[in-house]
C-alpha cells in the first residue's frame, strides 16, 4: 500500500530554500476514520491580545502530501490553476504545517527524510512547523501505541535512552537543514500513554511520565525555545484530560502545551465545540499551560457545515487564548486511502471549508 519515498531533495526545492535563507537573516486511514467517532496562552489571555492574535496558528497537517503526489495526485486553486499544495494552503490563510514522524515506516513515508522534504517546502513559503512524533512505525492513537519494531526488545531503561537519542537525531537533522520547529509534539493522541506496554499510562503512569520527560528534554536540547506539546484525543472530554495530566504532574513530567483533537459531525459540533472550549479553560486553570487544537476534521461532502464548524472552533479557541487550530489532512480528495474527512473536492481544489481560515 505504501511506496518508496524519494529521499533526495529536488533541485527546485533546494534553490527555493536557498533564496529564502539568503533573504532572511533568521527569521489516521482507518485509524483516523475511527477517530471521527472517538475524537480526540497563558491563562487569561484573550483574542484581544495583539500578540496572541498575530501569532495564532491557522494550521494544516499535510503529512500525506508526498505520498499523494507520488501516486499522481495534483492540487488546484479555486480558479482551476494547478499549484503546489503549500502555495494553495497559504492562499487560504494557512500559516503553519504539522508533520507526523514515524520511526521505520513501510515504504518510507513520514520517515525523517520525508519529513525534512516537506518541512523545507513549508519553510520556503514562510510557514511555521509542528513536528508530531508518533514514536511508532505506523499510526499512534488512543487504541494503537505500538512500539517500533527495532525497539521491541529493549529494557525500559534502554527504551528511555533510545527515545531521547531518536528525538535528538530527528530534530538535529531538521536543524542541519535550516528548519526550526515552533512546536514539537511528543506522542500522538496519548490518552493512555505511548510505547505500549512500557508506557501504557493506565498500567504504569510513572513510566509514561519518564518517557514524556525524556522526549521533552531531548526536544529542548536541540531547540531550547520550541514549545513541547502533549496531545490527547477527544478534546471535549475534560475527565480524560484531567486523569492523564494529573498523572503526569504527579510524576514530575514537563510539557508546555496541551494539545487536543476534535472530530465532530453536523449534528454535534456545536455541543462538542462548547465542551472543548470549556475543557481548554479547565486545562489552563488547572495546570497553568497553554492549549492548542492539533487536529480537527469534518465530512468532506458537507463543506457548508464544515466551514461553520471551523469558524466556531477557531473563534472559541481564540476567545480563551488558545494557540491555534490545525486541520488534519485537508488535501485528501477522491477517497484517498479511504479517508473522507478532507477539505478538497473531487477536482483537487479546496472546498468552502478552507475559507474558514
N, C-alpha and C positions, 0 to 999 in steps of 0.2 A: 504493500500500500504506500510505503514511503520511498522516496527516491534519493539517490546520492546527491549530497549537497555540493555546490561549487565552492570550494574553499578559497579560491583566488578572488581578488578584488578586480573588477573590470577597470580598464584604463580611464573610461569617462568618469567613474566614481572617484578614483584617486585624484584626477585633475580637479574635479569639483571640490573635493575636500581640501586640497592644497590651496585653492582660491579662497575658500572660507577662512582657513587658518592664516593665510597671508594678509587678509584684510581685517583680521580681528586679533588684537593683541592677546586677549584671553576671553575671552568673553564669558472546548474541552471535548468535537466529535462526539462520541457517545457520552463521555463524561460530562460535557457541557450541556447536552440535551437534558440529562437528569438534573443538572444544576438549575434548570429553569423551574423545576418544581421544588428543589431544595436549595434556595438561594444562598446562596451565600453571596497650628492655630492656637493658637493659645486659647485657653478657656476665656470666654467673654469677648473674643474678637468677633466683630460683625462685618457684614458686607460693606458697611460704610467706611471701614478702614481702608484707606487708599492703597497701602502696601499689599494688604491681603487680596484686594480686588485685582490689582495689576499682576499679581503672581499666581492667580488661580489657574490650575491645570485643567484645560479643556483637552482631554486625552483620548487616545485610542490604543488598544492592544492590537497590533497587526503582525503577530508572530508568524502567521501562515503565509505572509506575502511572497516570500521567495519560493516556497513550495508551489504556490498557486501559479506564479509566473513560470516556473519550470514545467508546469503542466499545461501551459499555453493560455492562461487567463490574462486578459488585458483590462485596463481600467480607463474610464472616460469621465470627463467632467459633464456638467449638466447641459452643456452646449453640444455634446456629442464628440468632442475632441479627445483623442487618446492622449493621456498624460501619465507621468509617473504617479503612483499612488500617493506618495508623500506630498507631492505638489497639490493634488486634488484635496487631500485632507487639510492641508494648510489653507487652501482657499475657503474651506468650510469653518475655519476658526480653530482647528486643532493645533495646539502648541506644545503637546507632549506625547511621547510614544512609550508604550510599555512593551517589554520583550521578555518572553519566558526563556529560561536556560535549563536544558536537560544535560545530564552527565554524559551518557553514551547512548544516544537515541538511535533507533533503527533508521537507516537512511541518512543520518547525519543532520536532519533538520532540527534547528534550535540547539545545536551544539555551540561551542564557543566561537568557532569560525563563522558560522551562520549568523550568530548574534552580532558579532563585530561588523559584518557586512551591512546588516540592517541598521545598526546604530550609527554607522558612518553616513548612511543615506539620510537618516533623521537629523543628524547634526548638521549636515550640509545645507539643510533648509531651515536651520535655526530652532529646531525643536529640542525640548528637554527630554531626558531619558530616565525611565524607570526600569531597572533590571529586576526581574522576577525569578528568583532561584526556586525551582521545584525540588531540588535535592532528590532527583529520581531520574530514571532513564525514560520515563514517559509521564502521563498525566498524574498530577497530585491534586486531590480534592478531599472533601470530608470522608469519602468512602475508600479512597485509594492513596496511600502514602508509602509506596513500595520503595524499599531501599535499592540503590543502584547495584547491579549485579556484581560489579567489581569490589564493592564494599561489604558484601553479604557475610563474609566470614570473619570480619574484624570484631575484636572485643570493643566494649563501649568506650574505653579509653582511647583505643586506636581510631574508632569512628569519630570521636570528638575532634581528634587531631586532624583527621582526613577532611572533615567539614571545614575546618579552619584553613588548611592548606589549599583545598579546592577553591574556596571562596576567594582567597587571596589571588590564586592563579588566574581565575576568570577576570576579576576586576583589574589586576595588573596588566593583563593583555589588552583590556579596553583602554587603560591609561596609556600604554605604549603606542596605541593607535590614535591618541589625541582625544579620547572620549572621556568625559567626566560625568557620570550619572548624578542626577539631582537626588534620586531616591534609590535605595536598594531594599527589595522585599525578600525576607528570609523565610522561605516556606510559602506554599500556596494553599489557601483555604485550610488552615491548620486547626480546625475546630477541635480535633482530638490529637493534636501534635503532629509530628512528622517522623520520617525514617523509622517506620514500624518494623519490628516490635520495640526496638530500643527506646524510641522517643514517643511512644504512644501515651499521651497525657493522662488518660483515664487509668492506666496501669502503673505509670511511673512519671508523675509530674516533675520530680526533681531532675530526671534525666532529660526530659524535653527542655526544661529550663536551661540545663547545661548546654544543650545543642544550640538553643537560641543565643546564649551568651557567647558561644564560640563563633557563631555566624556574625553576631553584632561586632565583636572585637575584630574579627577579620576584615569586615567591611570598613570599619573606622581606621584600620591600619593602612589601608590603601587610599581611602578618600575620607579624611577626618571630618569634612564638612557635609558629607552626604547624610540624608535623613533615612533612618532604618525603620522599615515597616514590618509589623506582624499582622497578617491578613487572615480574616475568617470569612466564611460564607454566611448567608442568612443575616444580612445587616439589620433586619427588623427584630431579631431575637436577642434582647438585652440579657436575658438569663444565661444564654450560652456564652456570650461575650464576658459577662462578669465572672463566670466559673473559670474560664480559661485564663483571663488576665489576672484574676485574684491569685491563681496558682503560680503564674509567672512571677508576680510581685512577691509572693511569699517565699519564693525560691531564689530571689535575688537577680532575676534576669533583667536586662535592659532593652528598651526599644524607644523610638522617638514618635512613631505614628501608628495609630490603629487603623488598619485597612478593612474595608467591607466589600462584599459582593451583594448584588440585588438583581434578581431576575423575575419581575412581576408579569402579570398579564393585564389585558384591558379591564378585566373585572375586579382586580385587586390592587392596581398600582397606587391609587390614592391612599388606601389604607397602609400599604407597605411603605410608601414614601413618608407618611406621617410617623409611623413606628420607627423607621430608620432615622429620621431626624431626631426623635426623642432619644434613641439609642446613642446617637452621636453626642448629644448633650450630656447624657449619663456618663459616657466614656471620658469626656473632657473633665467633667466634675470629679469623677471617682478616681481618675489616675493622673490628671493634670497633663494629658497628652493630646497632641493634635490628631485630627481624623481625616480620612480620605476615602472616597468611593473608588476602589481599584478596579471593579468590574460591574458593568451593567449590560443587560441585553434585553431585547424585546422582539416579538414576532416580526420578521422581515415583511410579511404580507399585510401588515397593519401599520403603515408608516404614519398615519394620522394620529393614532393613539400613541405610537412610539415617540413622536415629536412632543406630544403633550406630556408624556411621562418624563422625558428627558428634561424639558423645560422646568417641570415641577421639582425633580430631584436636584437639578443644578441650583435652582433658587433656594431650596431648603438647605442644601449643603453650604451655600454661601452665607445664608442667614445666620448659621451657627459658627461661622469662621472656618469651615472645612477647607481643605487644601485643593480639592479638585474632584473631577468625575471622569472616569475612563470607560469608553465603550469597548466591549470585548469583541474583537474581530469584525468590525463593521464592513470590511471589504468583501466578506463572503457573499457570493451570489450563485444562482443556479444550483442550489443544494450542495455546495462544496462540502465534501466529506459528511454529508447528511445533516449539516448544521443549518438550522432555519431561523437563527436569531441575528443575522447580519443586518446591515443597513444600506446595502446596494441592491439595485433591482436587476432583473434578468439581462438588461442591456449593459451591465457593468458600470453604471453611474450611481451616485448617491441618491437615496430616497429622501423624501421630505424630513425623515427622522434626523438627518445630519444637520438640518437647518437650525436645530435647537442649540448648536454650539456657536 
